[in-house]
Structures are given as structure tokens and as C-alpha cells.
């Protein structure tokens, strides 16, 4: 059974390994995480982001949660409490990723379902989720959770387009 939860002090080694793995794929696992950053400092950064304090430029208040199955981190979810112009185009309210060893098991769908409940508990009634136009796994997860395709924006310089889905 998959559950979303905040990071703990005991997650450091597993989180750092996941961050390094996804960085090699060009995916951000730890929002605002730097590999040399002290772990307790990173946990404090996440708490400030959740509270909307000391946000870097272009950031909005957000909650980062890890997805855990049988005591192992399999992915992460970032729930943005509101949108800015950049997130309205690409990024949306919810971003998620699954570590390579745990893909194709339905975890992305479970993570998104739970994140939608959390987003609504934060007062977000209309939720935007985006994905690359060539990301079949995310498309399936979003559509399985009831996302309604709004538009497909063209990509920049040959990059895939961005699919924009709304959940009402």
C-alpha cells in the first residue's frame, strides 16, 4: 500500500540516492535540494516552503511528500498551493516522479490520487496537472484519475509539447 508522507530525519540516505538517480535522468527529485546541503537544513527549507516563507524567486508555497511502499521511498509529489504564470503554463499544482526501479506498477496513479485529495484539503478546488506530450505513463496516470485535457502547448526548440489537464 502506497502512502504519501513528509520527509523524516531517517530518510536522508535513501532520498539522496533517489535524487542522484533522477538527476542523471534530468528530473528534479528534491525541490531546491543541493547534494552537499546538510539534511536538517533541507528539512527546514521544505517547512519554510510549505509555510510560504523565504521563497526563492518564481517559487510558490508548496508541500513536498515522498511516496512510500513497504517502508521504501518509491517517488515524490510536490503540491503547489497556488499557481504563478510559469506554473499555469507548465508544472501545474501537482508534480510527481517515480524512481526507475518502481515504475510501471501503478504508483504514479496512486500518488496523484492521494495528492489530489491533499490539494483539495489545501483549498485548491480546480487542480492543474501537466506532463510532456510524449510521457505515456503520466498521461495514463492523469487520465485514470479523471484529468480533463485542456490543451497541448507546443514545446520549445524541438522539445515535446506540454499537455495541460484540469481536475474539477
VENCORJO-V284907 format. One record per run of one state. SS is the DSSP state (H for helix, E for strand, - for the rest). FROM is the first residue (numbers start at 0). TO is the last residue. If there is no record, write none. Layout:
# VENCORJO-V284907
<<SS:FROM:TO> <SS:FROM:TO>>
This chain:
# VENCORJO-V284907
<<-:0:0> <E:1:4> <-:5:7> <H:8:23> <-:24:37> <H:38:50> <-:51:60> <E:61:68> <-:69:70> <E:71:79> <-:80:83> <H:84:88> <-:89:90> <E:91:91> <-:92:92> <E:93:97> <-:98:98> <H:99:101> <-:102:105> <H:106:120> <-:121:125> <E:126:131> <-:132:134> <H:135:143> <-:144:146> <E:147:152> <-:153:160> <E:161:166> <-:167:167>>
